[in-house]
Amino acid sequence: MRRDATPRRYLMCPPAHFKVTYSINPWMDPTKPVDLPIANAQWEDLRDRYRSLGHTVETLTPDPGLPDMVFAANGALVVDGRVLGARFAHPERAAEAEIHLDWFRSHGFQEIHEPSHVNEGEGDFAVTTSYILAGRGFRSSPLSHDEAQEFFGRPVIGLDLVDPRYYHLDTALSVLDGDEVMYYPAAFSPGSQAVLRRLFPDALIADSDDAAALGLNAVSDGRHVLLPQAAAGLLAPLRDRGFEPVPMDLGELLKGGGSVKCCTQELRM
């Protein structure tokens, strides 16, 4: 099957001030120091890879008081050029939301909604052709799902996350192309697993090892799938479906609980 890449526009933030000094997810251990030069080199490799594939990368200016800003996917959800801002669950990240909104205001985005309910952007929202999938259980409020549906006018499907290691939807599910996804079933409640099977009967199913490597924290342009290099078990299944996997090393950023997708917000126009 021939897969075609679609040029994308991404928003990223350099990890100039990245460090782990608190713990708001099970991956974060303040006793394990971050090698900042390596973290920066890994981030730059990801950014440069996007550009080499023909994509546009915009950048946010990092704030020295916000070490998690590198995880730019959490700052908003953009669909059809409309921006749903974030409202973070933890005070350590709360100030990131306004920085993202200021960026959108200064870059010509006209339809911007400041949320009433907690959501963490593309951390818990994933966009397919037919749906917006929405995670809940650890960070985003279920009330944010109705808010997103009203704002975007697209059906929003709520999914319950039950394993704290997969605290955001983007750690347990990735959109590959159109309505094609890959996911790790055990991250979801039984009812949500049944919904996923019904909506996506041909989904690529990840095993526990690849999920634990954050292999589902991936970004696809419809052909190339950039994903953590440790998720080796996903490479052959992706190739079998006509995708071209692009393994990336973001090991230092994994110390904060994020990888490829967490670093990448898509600006869908």
VEXDREN-2710 file (C-alpha; in Angstrom, 1 decimal):
% VEXDREN-2710
k/r/px/py/pz
1/MET/0.0/0.0/0.0
2/ARG/1.4/3.4/-1.0
3/ARG/1.3/6.0/1.7
4/ASP/1.5/9.7/1.0
5/ALA/2.9/12.2/3.5
6/THR/1.0/15.4/4.0
7/PRO/3.0/18.6/4.8
8/ARG/2.3/19.6/8.4
9/ARG/2.8/22.6/10.6
10/TYR/4.1/22.0/14.1
11/LEU/4.7/24.1/17.2
12/MET/7.6/23.1/19.4
13/CYS/9.5/24.6/22.4
14/PRO/13.3/24.1/23.0
15/PRO/14.2/22.3/26.3
16/ALA/16.5/25.2/27.3
17/HIS/15.3/25.0/30.9
18/PHE/14.2/21.4/31.1
19/LYS/14.8/19.6/34.4
20/VAL/12.9/17.3/36.7
21/THR/12.5/19.0/40.1
22/TYR/9.0/17.7/40.9
23/SER/6.9/14.7/40.1
24/ILE/3.4/15.0/38.5
25/ASN/3.5/11.7/36.6
26/PRO/5.1/8.3/37.4
27/TRP/7.9/8.8/34.9
28/MET/9.3/11.8/36.8
29/ASP/12.0/11.2/39.4
30/PRO/13.7/14.3/40.8
31/THR/16.6/12.2/42.0
32/LYS/17.6/11.4/38.4
33/PRO/19.4/14.4/36.9
34/VAL/18.7/15.5/33.3
35/ASP/21.7/15.9/30.9
36/LEU/20.6/19.2/29.4
37/PRO/23.0/19.3/26.5
38/ILE/21.9/15.8/25.4
39/ALA/18.2/16.8/25.9
40/ASN/18.8/19.8/23.6
41/ALA/20.6/17.7/21.0
42/GLN/17.8/15.1/21.0
43/TRP/15.1/17.8/20.6
44/GLU/17.0/19.5/17.8
45/ASP/17.3/16.2/16.0
46/LEU/13.5/15.8/16.2
47/ARG/12.9/19.4/15.0
48/ASP/15.4/19.0/12.1
49/ARG/13.9/15.6/11.1
50/TYR/10.5/17.3/10.7
51/ARG/12.0/20.0/8.5
52/SER/13.9/17.4/6.4
53/LEU/10.6/15.7/5.8
54/GLY/9.1/18.9/4.4
55/HIS/7.2/20.1/7.5
56/THR/7.1/23.6/9.0
57/VAL/8.2/24.0/12.6
58/GLU/7.3/27.1/14.6
59/THR/8.9/27.6/18.0
60/LEU/7.9/29.0/21.4
61/THR/10.3/30.9/23.5
62/PRO/11.0/28.8/26.6
63/ASP/10.4/30.3/30.1
64/PRO/13.1/29.6/32.7
65/GLY/10.4/29.1/35.4
66/LEU/8.5/26.5/33.3
67/PRO/10.7/23.4/32.8
68/ASP/8.0/21.3/31.2
69/MET/7.3/23.8/28.3
70/VAL/9.3/21.5/26.0
71/PHE/6.1/19.3/26.0
72/ALA/4.4/21.7/23.7
73/ALA/1.6/19.3/22.7
74/ASN/-0.1/20.1/26.0
75/GLY/-0.6/23.8/25.4
76/ALA/-3.6/23.7/23.0
77/LEU/-5.7/21.8/20.5
78/VAL/-5.9/23.3/17.0
79/VAL/-8.4/22.1/14.5
80/ASP/-9.5/23.9/11.3
81/GLY/-7.5/26.9/12.4
82/ARG/-9.5/27.2/15.6
83/VAL/-7.7/27.1/18.9
84/LEU/-8.9/25.5/22.1
85/GLY/-6.5/26.6/24.8
86/ALA/-5.3/24.4/27.7
87/ARG/-6.1/24.6/31.4
88/PHE/-3.5/22.5/33.3
89/ALA/-4.4/20.2/36.1
90/HIS/-1.2/20.9/38.1
91/PRO/-0.1/24.4/39.3
92/GLU/3.5/23.7/38.2
93/ARG/2.4/24.0/34.6
94/ALA/-0.5/26.4/34.8
95/ALA/1.4/29.4/33.4
96/GLU/2.1/27.6/30.2
97/ALA/-1.5/28.1/29.0
98/GLU/-1.3/31.8/28.7
99/ILE/2.0/31.7/26.9
100/HIS/0.5/29.4/24.3
101/LEU/-2.5/31.7/23.9
102/ASP/-0.3/34.7/23.5
103/TRP/1.6/32.9/20.7
104/PHE/-1.6/32.1/18.9
105/ARG/-2.9/35.7/19.2
106/SER/0.4/37.1/17.9
107/HIS/0.4/34.7/14.9
108/GLY/-2.9/35.6/13.4
109/PHE/-5.2/33.0/14.8
110/GLN/-8.6/34.6/15.2
111/GLU/-10.9/31.9/16.8
112/ILE/-9.4/31.2/20.2
113/HIS/-11.3/29.7/23.1
114/GLU/-10.1/30.0/26.6
115/PRO/-11.4/26.9/28.4
116/SER/-13.6/26.7/31.4
117/HIS/-12.6/23.1/32.2
118/VAL/-9.3/21.3/32.7
119/ASN/-7.8/19.9/29.5
120/GLU/-4.2/19.5/28.5
121/GLY/-4.3/20.0/24.8
122/GLU/-3.1/17.3/22.5
123/GLY/-2.0/15.4/25.6
124/ASP/-5.6/14.2/25.9
125/PHE/-7.1/15.1/22.5
126/ALA/-6.3/13.1/19.3
127/VAL/-7.8/14.1/16.0
128/THR/-8.9/11.5/13.4
129/THR/-10.8/12.2/10.2
130/SER/-14.2/11.4/11.8
131/TYR/-13.6/12.1/15.5
132/ILE/-11.8/13.9/18.3
133/LEU/-10.8/11.2/20.8
134/ALA/-10.6/12.6/24.3
135/GLY/-8.8/11.0/27.3
136/ARG/-9.9/11.4/30.9
137/GLY/-9.0/9.8/34.3
138/PHE/-5.8/11.5/35.3
139/ARG/-5.5/15.0/33.9
140/SER/-8.3/16.3/31.7
141/SER/-11.8/16.8/33.0
142/PRO/-14.7/14.9/31.3
143/LEU/-16.4/18.3/31.1
144/SER/-13.7/19.5/28.7
145/HIS/-15.1/16.9/26.2
146/ASP/-18.4/18.7/25.8
147/GLU/-16.6/22.0/25.7
148/ALA/-14.4/20.8/22.8
149/GLN/-17.4/19.4/20.9
150/GLU/-19.3/22.6/21.2
151/PHE/-16.3/24.7/20.0
152/PHE/-15.1/22.5/17.1
153/GLY/-18.5/21.1/16.1
154/ARG/-17.0/17.6/15.7
155/PRO/-18.0/14.4/17.6
156/VAL/-15.8/13.9/20.7
157/ILE/-15.4/10.4/22.0
158/GLY/-14.5/10.1/25.6
159/LEU/-12.0/7.3/26.6
160/ASP/-11.1/6.4/30.2
161/LEU/-7.5/5.9/31.1
162/VAL/-6.8/3.5/34.0
163/ASP/-3.0/3.0/34.2
164/PRO/-1.2/6.0/35.7
165/ARG/1.9/5.4/33.5
166/TYR/-0.4/6.4/30.6
167/TYR/-1.7/9.5/32.2
168/HIS/-2.4/11.2/28.9
169/LEU/-4.1/9.9/25.8
170/ASP/-1.0/10.5/23.7
171/THR/1.0/8.0/25.7
172/ALA/-1.5/5.2/24.9
173/LEU/-2.9/6.0/21.4
174/SER/-1.6/7.6/18.3
175/VAL/-3.3/8.6/15.1
176/LEU/-1.5/7.2/12.0
177/ASP/-3.6/8.4/9.1
178/GLY/-7.3/9.3/8.6
179/ASP/-9.2/7.0/10.9
180/GLU/-6.3/4.6/11.4
181/VAL/-4.8/4.4/14.9
182/MET/-2.5/2.4/17.1
183/TYR/-3.0/1.9/20.8
184/TYR/-2.3/-0.1/23.9
185/PRO/-5.6/-1.7/25.2
186/ALA/-4.6/-2.2/28.8
187/ALA/-4.2/1.6/29.3
188/PHE/-8.0/1.9/28.9
189/SER/-11.0/0.8/30.8
190/PRO/-12.9/-2.3/29.5
191/GLY/-15.7/-0.1/28.2
192/SER/-13.3/2.2/26.4
193/GLN/-11.5/-0.8/24.9
194/ALA/-14.8/-1.9/23.5
195/VAL/-15.4/1.5/22.0
196/LEU/-12.0/1.5/20.4
197/ARG/-12.5/-2.0/18.9
198/ARG/-15.9/-0.8/17.5
199/LEU/-14.5/2.4/16.0
200/PHE/-11.1/1.1/14.9
201/PRO/-11.4/-2.7/14.2
202/ASP/-8.2/-2.6/12.1
203/ALA/-6.1/-0.7/14.6
204/LEU/-2.5/-1.6/15.2
205/ILE/-2.3/-3.0/18.7
206/ALA/0.8/-2.3/20.7
207/ASP/2.2/-4.7/23.3
208/SER/3.2/-3.9/26.9
209/ASP/6.9/-3.5/26.1
210/ASP/6.4/-1.0/23.3
211/ALA/3.8/0.9/25.3
212/ALA/6.3/1.1/28.2
213/ALA/8.9/2.6/25.9
214/LEU/6.3/5.3/25.1
215/GLY/6.1/3.9/21.6
216/LEU/2.6/5.3/21.2
217/ASN/3.8/8.8/21.8
218/ALA/4.4/9.1/18.1
219/VAL/3.7/11.6/15.3
220/SER/2.6/10.6/11.8
221/ASP/2.4/12.7/8.6
222/GLY/0.5/9.9/6.9
223/ARG/3.6/8.1/5.7
224/HIS/6.5/8.7/8.1
225/VAL/5.9/7.7/11.8
226/LEU/8.3/9.3/14.2
227/LEU/8.4/7.3/17.4
228/PRO/10.8/6.4/20.3
229/GLN/13.6/4.1/19.1
230/ALA/13.1/1.8/22.0
231/ALA/9.7/0.7/20.7
232/ALA/11.3/-1.7/18.3
233/GLY/8.3/-4.0/18.2
234/LEU/6.2/-1.4/16.4
235/LEU/8.6/-1.0/13.4
236/ALA/7.7/-4.1/11.4
237/PRO/3.9/-3.8/11.9
238/LEU/4.1/-0.2/10.8
239/ARG/6.1/-1.2/7.7
240/ASP/3.6/-4.0/7.0
241/ARG/0.9/-1.3/6.8
242/GLY/2.9/0.8/4.3
243/PHE/4.3/3.3/6.8
244/GLU/7.9/4.4/7.1
245/PRO/8.9/4.3/10.8
246/VAL/11.5/6.9/11.9
247/PRO/13.0/5.9/15.3
248/MET/14.1/8.8/17.4
249/ASP/16.1/9.0/20.6
250/LEU/14.5/11.3/23.2
251/GLY/15.7/9.4/26.2
252/GLU/16.5/12.5/28.3
253/LEU/13.0/13.9/27.7
254/LEU/11.5/10.6/28.7
255/LYS/12.6/11.5/32.2
256/GLY/9.8/14.1/32.2
257/GLY/7.3/11.5/30.9
258/GLY/7.2/12.6/27.3
259/SER/8.6/11.8/23.9
260/VAL/8.0/12.6/20.3
261/LYS/4.3/13.6/20.4
262/CYS/4.6/15.4/23.7
263/CYS/7.1/17.7/22.1
264/THR/5.0/18.3/19.1
265/GLN/1.7/20.3/18.8
266/GLU/0.1/20.1/15.3
267/LEU/-1.4/23.3/13.9
268/ARG/-4.2/22.0/11.8
269/MET/-5.5/24.7/9.4
END
